[in-house]
Structure formats: structure tokens, C-alpha cells
């Protein structure tokens, strides 16, 4: 069984491998990319709700929200799961993209 403690001070690639293992263990390995994108949007909504709550913005009186950090972690895990299913190494993609971004002009 995967252990979250094994990911402390880990690389992004290690997190991605961990998420692959836990998604298999939890039975999410048979979901399609489309289904995982729906879950990503759901988790992003939870993240937005938690951010609104932290900013003391108006919300329904019966609304519940995860903590901001919990919601962000959920979004991160689902993103890594989608990357795994698509065969994308997110760490390498991020580094490559940042190299490109460093050469761009920002206004």
C-alpha cells in the first residue's frame, strides 16, 4: 500500500508515481480521461469554494467547504492522475514550459 509519508521532500515525478499507485489501490484506475476531467473540475470547484470562505466572501448558510489546503491537494492529485493516464511526465513538462516562459516578454 502506498504511504503518503514516503512523498515528503519528493520530486514531482515521485508524487506522480505515488498518485498512480493510490489511484490503482482505490479503484479509480478504470476511469476514462473524460471522467477524470469531470473530477478535476469538481475538485477545482471545491478549491474555489474554500478560497471564497477564506476570503470571507458571501456563501450559502448551509454551505460546507474543505480547507483551502485540502482542496488544493485534491486538485493536485487529480491533475497528476490525468497526467499519468495520458502518459505525461508533468515534472518534465513543467520544466520545459518554464524554460520557454523565461524567454517570453511579459507586459
Secondary structure, DSSP 8 states (H G I E B T S, - for coil): ---GGGGTT--HHHHHHHHHHHHHHTT-TT--HHHHHHHHHHHHHHHHHHHHHHTT----TT-----HHHHHHHHHHHHHHHHHHHT--HHHHHHHHHHHHHTS---
